[in-house]
Amino acid sequence: MSDSLVYRIARAPDPWTPPDWASAPFSNRYDDPEGKYRVLYACSQRLGCFVETLARFRKGPAELAATLAAIDFAPDDDDVPPAILGEVPLDWFGNRMMGTAELTGSFVDICSAEWISRIRLQMTPLLKSFGLTEFDASTIQSGQRKITQIISRFVYESGADGILYPSKHGHEFKNWALFERDNPREPFKIAIQNAEFIRPNDPDFLECLSLLNLKIGS
């Protein structure tokens, strides 16, 4: 697998179509806080794509704890009781596609020492407003989207075409935030290769179900 290949799951007919401006303002991790450019999210691994997309179907901690408390099973049992599993709705497959593209631009590794140092200089005056005393890699991965969106704007203004960042679901997954540029012929620095509908028997999909304790709904 080429290190420059990335994957994205989104709705048919084109998973690389950016979100409609009618849905703005956008609120994902590295979206523009000023709402002037759009961002596409992708992953270097197909499995990571599934994990990022399907994690929302997991049961939340409170719901999971309540379900576990109501089930009588051996604590050393290797199998998770089926009743505690979240479900991926069967109709989820109807119009979802996996797109493949090749990165063609210049991207920033946001958790590299160089970029943590550069961003720290920009973020230090703002730390107090976020209840922080220091900026480091853990700040980037804290999930505070107001912070990561400010970082997005700073990186965008540096001229980079996007951000490489580790997944919160496992650092073996390399995620990408791809910036839209004012270029009608190539708004995102990718060369689209293909797209295919997702099948319920896709090996990476099935591995994702196992990782996230999910099952396919009826």
C-alpha positions, 0 to 999 in steps of 0.5 A: 500500500502506498503511503500517499493513498488515502480513503474516505467513506461518504455518501454516493455518488462521489465520496470526495464531494465536500459538504454543502455550504448550506450546512455551514457553519461546519463543526468538525475537528479541523474545520475553518472557524471563519467558515471560508474553506471546507475540509475533507477528512480521510484516513491512510487505512481502510480499517481506520476509515471504518473505525472513524465512521462507525464509532458513533454507533457504539453504546455510550458509557452510561448506557453500556454500564446499565446494560452490563448491570442487567446481564448475568454473565461470567466476568472472565468470559471472553465473549461480550454478551450480544445484548450490549453490542451497538448496531450498524443499521442495515440501511447504512450500506445503501448509499455509502461508498469507500473512495480512494485517492492519492495525496498530491500536496504539502501536508503538516504532521500536526503532532511533530515536534516542529509543528507543536513548537510553532503552534505553541507560540500562536496558542500561548496567549489563548491558553487561559481562555481555554482553562489551560496552562501549557500547550503540547501534543495532548492539547491537540488530542484533547478533543477541544474543537475550538482549539483544533479549529484555530490550529486549522486556520493557522496551518491553512494560512501557512500555505499547507494543503492539510493536516496529518493527525493521529486518530483518537481510536488508535495511533496506528490510524493516520488521519488527514484533514484536507483543505479546500483551496481557491482553485476550481480545477483542483480544490483539494490536493488529491488525485481521485482514483476510484470509489466502490459501494461498501459491502457487509462482508468487506474484511475491514468492515468486519474487523471494525465491528469486532474492534468496536463491539458492533453488529449489523442491525436487522 
